[in-house]
Amino acid sequence: MDYFEAPSCAFEGMGKVYTYSGFELHTYEISGVDYVAGVIFLDDSVSTKEGIYLYSKLDEVLEAYGQNYTESNGLYTYKLDKHKISFLVENDEVVSIEYMATAE
C-alpha cells in the first residue's frame, strides 16, 4: 500500500518501510542486501501464529507465550530464536504488537 525509504540511522545503506494492509515491514540494508528488522501490527486483521492479535487480553498472551517475559511499563517482551516479540498492554488489552530482529 505504501513504501518509504531513508538513510538508516543504525546501519549502512537504506532503511525501508513497506506498509501492507494490517502491518508494516521494516528492513535495513547491508552490502546491498535487505534484511527484516521488524514487523509492526497495525490492526486486528493479522495475528501471531499463536493466535494473538491487537485487542487480545493479557491472559491470552500469557497462555500462548508463557511466563518467560520481561515487563516494563506494560510492555511484555519475549525473547525468541533470533528475534523478540513485544506486546504493549493497556487496561488488560494488547494495543501494540512488534516483532524485532535481535543482534547476533
KABELGI-V484856 format. One record per backbone hydrogen bond with DSSP energy under -1.0 kcal/mol. CO is the residue of the C=O (numbers start at 1). NH is the residue of the N-H. E is the energy in kcal/mol with one decimal. If there is no record, write none. Layout:
BEGIN
co=CO nh=NH e=E
co=CO nh=NH e=E
END
This chain:
BEGIN
co=2 nh=19 e=-2.6
co=4 nh=17 e=-3.0
co=6 nh=15 e=-3.4
co=13 nh=8 e=-2.6
co=15 nh=6 e=-2.2
co=16 nh=27 e=-2.8
co=17 nh=4 e=-2.0
co=18 nh=25 e=-2.9
co=19 nh=2 e=-1.6
co=22 nh=42 e=-3.1
co=22 nh=43 e=-1.1
co=23 nh=20 e=-2.9
co=24 nh=40 e=-2.1
co=25 nh=18 e=-2.9
co=26 nh=37 e=-3.1
co=26 nh=38 e=-1.8
co=27 nh=16 e=-2.0
co=28 nh=35 e=-3.0
co=30 nh=33 e=-1.9
co=33 nh=30 e=-2.5
co=35 nh=28 e=-2.3
co=37 nh=101 e=-2.9
co=38 nh=26 e=-3.1
co=39 nh=99 e=-2.8
co=40 nh=24 e=-2.5
co=48 nh=51 e=-2.2
co=52 nh=48 e=-2.8
co=53 nh=56 e=-2.1
co=56 nh=94 e=-2.9
co=57 nh=61 e=-1.5
co=58 nh=62 e=-2.6
co=59 nh=63 e=-2.1
co=60 nh=64 e=-2.2
co=61 nh=65 e=-3.0
co=62 nh=66 e=-2.0
co=67 nh=69 e=-1.8
co=70 nh=77 e=-2.8
co=72 nh=75 e=-1.8
co=74 nh=89 e=-3.0
co=75 nh=72 e=-1.5
co=76 nh=87 e=-2.8
co=77 nh=70 e=-2.2
co=78 nh=85 e=-2.3
co=82 nh=102 e=-2.0
co=83 nh=80 e=-2.8
co=84 nh=100 e=-2.7
co=85 nh=78 e=-2.9
co=86 nh=98 e=-2.1
co=87 nh=76 e=-3.0
co=88 nh=95 e=-3.3
co=88 nh=96 e=-1.0
co=90 nh=93 e=-1.4
co=92 nh=58 e=-1.4
co=93 nh=90 e=-2.6
co=94 nh=55 e=-3.0
co=96 nh=88 e=-2.2
co=97 nh=41 e=-2.3
co=98 nh=86 e=-2.6
co=99 nh=39 e=-2.2
co=100 nh=84 e=-2.6
END
